[in-house]
């Protein structure tokens, strides 16, 4: 038995027996236990979604304080500070989560960044402001892949995308909640002689701290480790634990490759990053969201240029955020319910973007402001395939080690797309940004080609392996399975999920 097998992750360390198989066939019992898991665990989407919302809210505060000249009038530079440090510390942050375990590291991250966020109450100037933004980027590094890794301990591969969609829903809802909260809190200015933006940082920082402390007592390492000194009876019986464990094992046996408190060594890190079979998905992660990002970022500014005041601009941005959230949930649900019948769901967002961007690139000056608003709202109501693609990355990794790093690598590429997007709309192109929109049309066409090329690549890779595998005798196959040193997606008996299978 290898060291990895000896140290197998706790959730899959319960032996599988025939009696367990009989128990699993009892669908009503499994459903009941699953409902209990989702009701008791912070791995259930609502609490996780709240954590994601709080992280996103920290970044959206920059838009609010941009109207406060006493703080700092260049929010883009501050946002860039956070992005750069977040990118640099994504892999180290994930390494810390894997060494310490996500159930410990995620609360620690939240508590640490809440302290830094609260400290912005005492900002003295530009340098201290930029320093806190850099620290927030460092402390939030790896947070999203940490959460994805944690959720994978409790849910099957087919269940993961929709749960990811629920907490990305929180990220989108931040665009709705953040401006309204900021509008109200900023009106506290003058209370006790303190500016409104200071109250904004203080209130939200303290709330994040409370959620971080709460998560210490609620997050558990696995379904089989729910007993603690404050919860001596745990949540499940031994029989129920076996059912929970085996449903995860049978869906993905690779989750037994490593345990949830094993450090990622430089060698394992290199093996994961050099897995070229995942690079096509990373490229998609970098490109797929660019067509919608600049219009989204500049939405409120565009609305103000059309003659709406600040508050009404914030209100008018809400329908687009609600629309994209609903469409994302529908698309992700379809990807789980009609797996084989929905071959190209990942392309839906690009096909959605294309006519809207073409219209924006030729929109004449003097167009009715409500017509322009309707066009931008339709554009930004696109169904994002982001949750499905995270699940796609996870399924094609086929080892805990690769899955851990690939989640961070994919998320880093998504963050990189934000930096690219920030340079498409230029000041000399406003207010209609026709040149920028033509660039977005070209990128959308490129994305369609990338999706199709990625599908073709995985189909060819699977056919290549089928040819080798089918040429082997039964004895050769048994010998290979017993003696091979190939790991994860490099095994000859592994087949990559294409857009058809995963989306």
VEXPARO-987474 format. One record per residue: x, y, z of N, C-alpha, C in turn. Coordinates in pm, whole numbers, plus 50000, padded with zeros to 5 digits. Layout:
<sites>
XYZXYZXYZ ...
</sites>
This chain:
<sites>
500854988150000500005000050000500895012550000 500595022149911501405034149900501135043550017 502055053450031501865063250138500565070950120 500235073949994498995081249969497785073050009 497845060149982496725051550019496625050250171 497795049350238497765048250384497175060750446 497455072150382496985084850436495715089650367 494955080150314493785083750233492855092950308 492245101950233491355111850291490285105150377 490015111050491489155104650590487785101150534 487255109350445485885106750400485785094150318 486915088850271486845076750192487575065150258 487905066650387488675056350453487815045250512 486475047050512485585036650561485505025550458 485735013050494485735002250396484365000150334 484404996350207483164993550135482834978850149 481644975750189481244961850206479964959250128 479624946450115478404942850044477184948450115 477244948250252476104953450326475924968250300 477054975350283476954989450251476274991450116 476594982550022475954983449890474444981849904 474024972649991472594970650013471974983250072 472694989450163472175001650225472015012750122 472985013750031472945024549932471765023149838 471295010949819470165008949728468865014349787 468905017049912467695022349976467675037449955 467075041449846467135055349804466525064949906 465475060449974464835069350069465755072550185 466525062450231467455064650341468585073850299 469095071650178470175080150129469705094650116 468495096350063467965109850045467795116850180 467335109450279467145115150412468475119550472 469485110950459470805114250514471405126150441 471225126550308471745137650230471105150750271 469805150550298469115162650343469665167150478 469955157650566470525161150696471895167450679 472695161850589474025167350563473925181850517 473025184450425472905197850370472285207650469 471485202450562470875211150662471845214750773 472755205450806473645207350921474985213550884 475455210750762476815214150725476915227950663 477965235650694478205247950620478705245350480 478905232450444479175229250304477915230850221 476765231950291475515235050222475675248850158 475165250950036475415263249963475115276350034 473985278250109473745291350167474855296850255 475395289350356476485294850435477735297650353 478085288350263479235290450177479005302750090 477785304150040477455315749957477645328650033 477295328650162477475340550244478955344150255 479805334050269481255336550275481745342750145 481275337350031481685342549901481175356849883 479945359449929479375372749918480225382849995 480655379150115481445388250197482785391250131 483385380950068484645383349999484445392949882 483395390549804483135399149688482765413249732 482075414349847481635427449896482835436349927 483915430449978485115438250006485605445349879 485545438549766486015444349641485045454649586 483735452549607482755461949556482735475049634 483275474849756483335487249834484155497949764 485075493649677485915503349607485075512549519 484025507149459483155515449376482455526049460 482075522249581481355531549667482255542849715 483465539549759484335549949815484965558449707 484805554549580485345562749471484695576549471 483505577749529482815590549536483225598649658 484145593049738484585599749860486025604649840 486225617049796487555621949763488515622049881 488005621650003488885621850119489605608550138 489165597950067489815584950081490855583149972 490395581249852491305578149742490495578149614 490935585749515490125587549395490545578749278 491295568149303491715559049195491425544649235 490135540549235489795526949278490385516149188 490655519349060491215509248970492605504949015 493425514349062494745510749112494635501949235 493705505349325493495497149445492995483249408 492095482549311491565469649266492685461349203 493565467849128494695460849066495635455349172 495825462849279496655457949391496085444949446 494795444649467494155432549521494275420949424 493995423549297494055412949196495445406949187 496465415449179497835410549161498255401749279 497995406449400498395398649517497535386049532 496275386949493495415375049495495965364449401 496375368449281496935359049185498215352749238 499095361049294500385356049342500235346249457 499195348049537499055339749657497935329349646 497435327049526496395316849509496925302849537 498075299449477498655286149499499145284549643 499905294249699500285292849841499085291749935 498025299349906496835298649990496195285049984 496145279249865495585265849850496475255449916 497795257549907498715248449975498505248550125 498245260550180497965261550324496685254150358 495675255450272494405248550297494595233450297 495425228450207495615214050198496465208850312 497405217150361498255213050473497485213350604 496745224150625496025226050751494655219350746 494055218750628492725213750593491785225650575 490905225050473490015236350443489125240350559 488685230650641487775234050751488445242750856 489775243050858490505251950949490965264650878 491435263050754492035274350684490995284450638 489825279950591488815289350543488355298850655 488015293850776487685303250884488845312550918 490085307050917491255315350947491395326550845 491205323250717491265333450613490255344550639 489025340550669487965350450689488265359450808 488745353650915489045361551035490195371251007 491225366450939492375374950910492005386450818 491245383350710490945394550621489885403750681 489045398750773488085407650839488815417650929 489915413250990490705422351074491325433450989 491875429450873492455439350783491375448650729 490225442950691489135451050638488645461150742 488535456650867488105465650975489125476551000 490405473250983491465483151008491395494850912 490675493250800490545504350706489745515950766 489085513350878488395523950952489375534950992 490645531051013491655540551060492625544850950 492225543950825493105547950715493545562450730 494815564750692495365578250701495635584550565 495725576350462496015582050331496175571350225 496725575450111496825566649995497695554450022 498845556350087499755545150109499135534450198 498495538750306497885528850396496705521850327 495995529250241494875523250168495375512350074 496415515249996496965505349903497545493449978 498135496050095498705485050175497615475450221 496475480950264495385472150309494795464250193 494725470450075494195463049959495125451649921 496445454049930497405443449900497275432150001 497135435650129496985425450234495705417250214 494635424050174493385416750148493555406950033 494275411049929494545401949818495345389849862 496335392049948497165381049999496335371350082 495535376850173494785368350266493615361250199 493105366950090492015360350017492525350849910 493835350349891494425341649790494045327149810 493505321049706493125307049713491775304449776 491035314949816489785312749889488755305149805 488545309249680487545302649596487915288049571 489175284849528489515270649514489475263049646 489755269849758489615263349889488185258549909 487245267349877485825263949893485435252549799 485935253249674485635242449577486175229149627 487395229249681487985217049734487165211749850 486735220649939485965216550056484635210250015 483955216449919482675211049873482845197349809 483985195049743484205182149677484325170749778 484605173749905484665163350008483285157750042 482235165350009480895161750054479925158249941 480265162149818479315160349709479945152949592 479115145649520479565138549401479835148549287 480565143549187480915152249076479715157849003 478645149848993477435154548925476635164349010 476875164549141476165173649230476895186849248 478185186949219479015198549251478685210949169 478495210049036478285222348958477125230849006 475975224649038474825232749079475075239449213 475785232649303476105238849432477105250149415 478015248549321478915259549288478135271249229 477125268049148476295278549089475585286549198 475165279749304474465286649412475365296449484 476645292849503477455302849572478035313149477 478105310149346478425321049253477235330249235 476065325249265474895333849268475105344949370 475725341449483476015351549585476965362049532 477925357749451478875367149393478155377149303 477175372249225476415381149139475485390149220 474905384549328474005392349410474725403749482 476045402349493476825413249552476655425949471 476545424449338476355436049251475025442849279 474075435449335472785441149369472825447349509 473365439749603473325443749744474335454749776 475545453449720476635462449759476305477249738 475825481449621475555495749604474475500949698 473445492649725472365497149812472815498249957 473585488250004474115488950139475055500850154 475935502350055476895513350062476165526850062 475105527849983474345540349978473805543950115 473275533650185472725536250318473785539050422 474855530850422475895532350525476665545350507 476915549250382477655561750358476895573950410 475575572450427474785583450481474915584550633 475725575750692476035577150834477105587650858 477625593450749478705603150764478265614450858 479195618150943478925628551040478585623151178 478145610551188477865604651318479155603451398 479165609651515480345609951601481545616051529 481275624551430482345631251358483145622051268 482565610751225483285600751145482675600151005 483545599550904483075598750766482305585750741 481405586350644480575574650612481365562750563 482435565150485483205553850432483895546050543 484245553150653484855546050767483835536550832 482585541250844481535532550897481335520350806 481445522550676481265511550580482275500450605 483545504150618484585494050641484425487450778 484065495150879483935489851015482795479751025 481615483450977480445474850989480635461750913 481115462750789481275450550709482425441950760 483475448150811484585440450867484175432650990 483395438851077482935432051199481985420651163 481105422751066480185412251025480945400250968 481975402850886482795392050832483495384450945 483965391651046484615385351161483655375851232 482415380051250481415371551316481185358751237 481055359851104480845347951020482075338951025 483265344751028484485336751037484555328751166 484205335151277484205328151406483135317251408 481965320251354480885310251347481315298051267 482045300351157482435289151071483445279851139 484185284751239485105276151314484335264651378 483175267751432482395257851507481495249451417 481295253851293480365246751205481045238151099 482205242251051482855234750943483535222250998 483295210950933483875198150975484785192850866 485815184950902486745179850800486095170750698 485095162950739484475153250649483185148150713 482385140450639481165134750699481435125250814 482655119950824482965110450932483655117051050 483815130251046484505137351154483665148951205 482465145951249481565156451296481525157551448 482205148351518482215148551664483305157951715 482925166851806483875175851872483455177352017 484245184652094483895186252235482605194152254 482265202852157480995210152168479855203052095 480185191952025479175183951957479545169251977 479435164152102479985150952135479325139352061 478095140652018477405129651950477545130051798 478145140851747478275141951602476925143551534 476925141951404475695143551327475155130551271 476025120451257475605108151189476035095851266 475275085151248475675072151301476745066151209 477375055251255478395048751173477795043851041 476595038551048475905033850926475685045250828 475245056750879475005068250792476315073550733 477375073150811478675077450761479125068850644 478905055650656479295046650548478535049850419 477265052850433476465056150315476985068950250 477265079050331477775091650277479135089850211 479995081950275481345079650223481305072150092 480525061450087480555052749970479895058849848 478925067749868478335074549752479375083549687 480275089349767481335097749713482415089149647 482765078049715483805069049662483415063149527 482205058149519481795051449396481665061349280 481385073649311481325083849206482725087349157 483705088049249485065092049212486055085449307 486545073449275487515066449362488815074049380 489115083649290490385090949302490435099549428 489295101649494489305109749615489985102749731 490445090449710491215083349810492715084749791 493145092949694494565093949665495355101149773 494745110949838495435118849940494445121550052 494975124450171494075128250279493965143450283 493045148550367492755162850363493645171250453 494735165550502495725173450575497125169250531 497305167850401498605164050346499125175350261 500345179750289500925191050218501165187650071 501045197749987501375196249846502845199849830 503665190149796505105192349780505365199349646 506545205549631506885211649501506775201749385 507145189049410507065178949305505615176649264 504725175049362503305173049332502715185349263 503165197149307502685209549246503085210149099 504345206849071504825207148933504085196848848 503875184848901503155174548826501745179148791 501135186548882499765191248857499735202348753 500625212148768500625223448676501075219348535 501905209048526502405204748395501475194748327 500315192348385499325183448323498685190848205 499265189248088498855197047971497445193747925 496905182547968495545179047927494505188447988 494885195848091493955205348152494135219448098 495195221748023495455235247973494325240847887 493655232747802492545238447724491445244647812 491165238247927490135243848015490645256648080 491935257248111492495269548167492375281048066 492615278147939492485288447835491045293447828 490095284147837488685288047838488405296947960 488975293248076488775301148197489255315448181 490335317348105490885330748084490045338947986 489385332347892488745339547782487235340847791 486555330947851485095330147833484345342147889 484835348347998484105359248062484455373048012 485495374247927485945387447882484855395147807 484075389047717483085396947643482065404147731 481755398747848480755405047933481335413748042 482645412848064483245419648178483295434948164 483815440548055483835455248045482455461648050 481455456447976480115462347989479575461548131 479895450748203479435449248341480115459348431 481435460748417482195469948501481745484348481 481445487848357481105501648324479595504048320 478815494548370477355495748359476835508348425 477185510448552476655522248622477165535148560 478425535248515478965547148449478235549748317 477935538948245477205540248119475805545848145 475165541048250473825545848283473865560548323 474905564448395475025578548434475255587248311 476025582048214476265589748091474985591148008 474035582048031472745582747961471765592248030 472175597848144471355607848210470725603648341 470985591348388470435586748516471335591248630 470735594348746471565598048860472175585548924 473045587549025473795576449083472885565749143 471905569949223471045560249290470205552449189 469625559349091468825552448990469675543448903 470935547348880471845538848803472075525648876 472235526549009472415514349088471155505549082 469995511849090468745504149083468565497648946 468925504848841468745499648705469735488548672 470785487148752471745476248729471245462948785 470215463548870469725451448936469125441248839 468265445148743467675434948654468715426448582 469815432248538470845424448468471475414148560 471725417948686472345408548780471385397248815 470125400448833469135389948860468975380948737 468965386948619468815379148496469945369348476 471185373748494472325364748474472365353848580 471905357048701471865346948807470855335948775 469665339948735468625330148701469075321448583 469635327748481470075320248363471235310848396 472115315048486473205306348528472675293948598 471705295748687471135284348759470405274948663 469685280648566468975272348468469975264348385 471015271048337472005264248253472705253148329 473065255948455473755245748535472825234148566 471565237048595470595226348619470435217548496 470355223548379470245215848256471475207148233 472635212248273473865204548253473865192048339 473165192248452473095180548539471945171248499 470845177148453469645169248426469665162748288 470225169848190470255164648053471695164148003 472505156148070473955156248045474275153347899 473775142247845474165138147711473425145747602 472285152047637471505158847535471935173447517 472805178447602473195192547594474695193347567 475035191447436476435189947400477235202847413 476625214147387477415226447379476845237547467 476445234247588475915244447678476965255047710 478235251047706479285260747733479355271847630 478815269347510478835279347403477675289247412 476685286147495475485294447500475825308947534 476725310947631477055324647671477695332347556 478555325747477479215332647366478215336047255 477295326847228476255329447128475335340447177 475125341047308474315351747369475005365247353 476325365547377477075378047368477075384047228 477265375547128477625380146994476675390446935 475365387946923474495398046861474415410946942 474475409847074474405421847158475635430647139 476805424347133478045431947115478125438046975 477655430746875477625436246739476735448646736 475575447846803474665459246808475305471146879 475995468546990476655479347064477775485846983 478445477946901479585483246825479145492246710 477885491346669477385499846559476285509246607 476055509746737474975518046792475215532746758 474275539446693474485553546656474335562746777 474975574246769474825584046875473395589346875 472925592946993471575598147004470505587547015 470925574847029469955564047047469175566147177 467895563047175467075564447295467725557447413 467805564347528468545558747641467905545947695 466585544747683465945532447730466245520747637 466395523647507466795513147414468215508347442 469115517747471470495514147505470535506147635 469735510547730469675503447859469185489147839 468145487347758467595473947734468625464947669 469395470247574470405462247505471495457647601 471985466847684473035463247780472505453347883 471265455147925470665445948023470555431847967 470135430647842470055417447779471445411247770 472435419147730473815414147721474295408447853 474055415847961474585411948092473725401548163 472615397648102471785386948159472215373248108 473415372348055473895359947994474015348648096 473845336248052474015324648142475485320648148 476145323448258477565320248267477775305248290 478725299248218479035284948238480105282748344 480435293148419481535292248515481425280448611 480285278348680480205266848772480395253448702 479845252248580479995239748507481455237148472 482165247848440483555246348400484455242948518 484115247748636484855243648756484655228748779 483395224148764483125209848776483825201848668 483915207348549484605200948437486095199248468 486695209748522488105209048562488315198348667 487415197948765487525188148873487425173948821 486445171448733486235157848683487405153248595 487985162248517489085158348429490425157748500 490475161848626491715160948703491975146648747 490945140248804490965126048841491915122448954 492515132049022493225129449147492965141349239 493025138949369492835149849464493945160149448 495165155249426496315164149411496125173449292 495815167749175495635175949055494395184549067 493325178949124492085186349140492305198749226 493115197349329493385208449419494085219749346 495145216449274495925226649204495165231949083 494455223249013493735227648893492645237648928 492015236049044490995245749087491615259449105 492815259849164493505272549183493965278249049 494515269648963495015274248833493875279848748 492745272748748491595277548671491115291048726 491025292148857490565304648918491535316048891 492835313048889493825323248857493635328348714 493315319348623493075323548485491825332248475 490815329048555489605337348557489935351248609 490755352048715491165365048768492015372648667 492865365348593493675371648490492795377848383 491675371448354490755377048254490225390548299 490095392548432489625405448483490635416448453 491925413048464492975422848434492975426148285 492795415848201492725418048057491515426848023 490385423648084489145430848055489245445548091 490005448548196490115462348244490825471348144 491475465548043492235473547947491575474347809 490325470147799489645470147669488905483147644 488155487847742487485500847728488485511747766 488705521347677489665532147701488945545647705 489605555247770489005568447787488755575347653 489655573147554489485579847424488405573347339 487755563047392486725555747317485325558047374 485245565147487483945566947550483175578347482 481855578747498481035570647590480495557747528 480575556247395479955544547331480895532547325 482195534847338483205524047339483045514847218 482915520847100482715512646980483935504046949 485135509946961486335502146935486445490547032 486185493247159486235482747260485225471747232 484035475447188483015465447159483375457047036 484065463146939484525455246824485575445046867 486425449046961487415439647016486695428147086 485635431347160484875420947230484185411447132 483735416647018483135408046915484175398046866 485395402846842486465394046794486805383446898 486855387447026487165377847133486055367447146 484805371647128483685362147133483815351647024 484155356046903484345346446793485505337046824 486575342446884487705334046924487265323747027 486435327847122485965318647226485175307047167 484345309847068483585299047004484535288846944 485585293746878486575284746820487315276846927 487605283347041488325276547150487475265447210 486195268047232485305257647285485265245447192 485095248047063485005237046967486335229546958 487445236946965488755230546959489005221947083 488545226747198488725219147322487945206047317 486715206847270485935194547256486635184747162 487115189847049487805181246952489035174847014 489785182647092491005177547155490685165747246 489685167347333489355156547427488775144347356 488015146447251487485135147175488625127147113 489605134047056490745127346994491595120147098 491765126347215492535119947323491845107147369 490545107547380489805095547421489885084547315 489795088347188489915078447081491305072147079 492315080447107493685075347112493825064747220 493245067247336493325057647446492455045347418 491305047547357490455036047322491205026347231 491955031847138492705023547043493735014947116 494465021147211495475013647287494825003547380 493775007747450493104999147549492414987247483 491754989747372491034978947304491974968747241 493204973047215494184963747157494794954347261 494544957147389495104948947496494154937247527 494744925947562493934914447604493434916747746 492494908347792491974909647928493094907948030 494014898648005495124896348098496034908648103 496274914747988497134926647983496464938348056 495154939348043494444950048113494534948148264 494344935848311494434933048454495834935748506 496844931948428498234934448468498514949348474 497984956748377498184971348375497564977748499 496324974048529495624979848643496324976548775 496974965048781497624960748905499014966648921 499674970048812501094973848821501404987948771 500464994648706500785007448643501205018048745 502125026448703502535037948783501865050748731 501065049548626500335061148574499335065948679 499185079048689498305084748790497255093648726 496095093948791495055103348752494645102348608 494655113748539494185114248401495165107948303 496335103748350497315097248263497055082248250 496155076848329495845062548322495115059348191 495435047848135494835043848008493345040848021 492895037648144491475034548162490645046948197 491265058648195490545071048223490145077748091 488925083048087488465090247970488065104448010 488535114047932488245128047960486775131047932 486235139848016484885144647991484955155747890 484175154847786484105165347686482975174647722 482775184947642481635193747665480335185847664 480295175547580479065167547571478765160547701 479805155047764479575147247884479425156048006 480235166748013480265174548136479245185748136 479025191948021478155203548017476755199947970 
</sites>
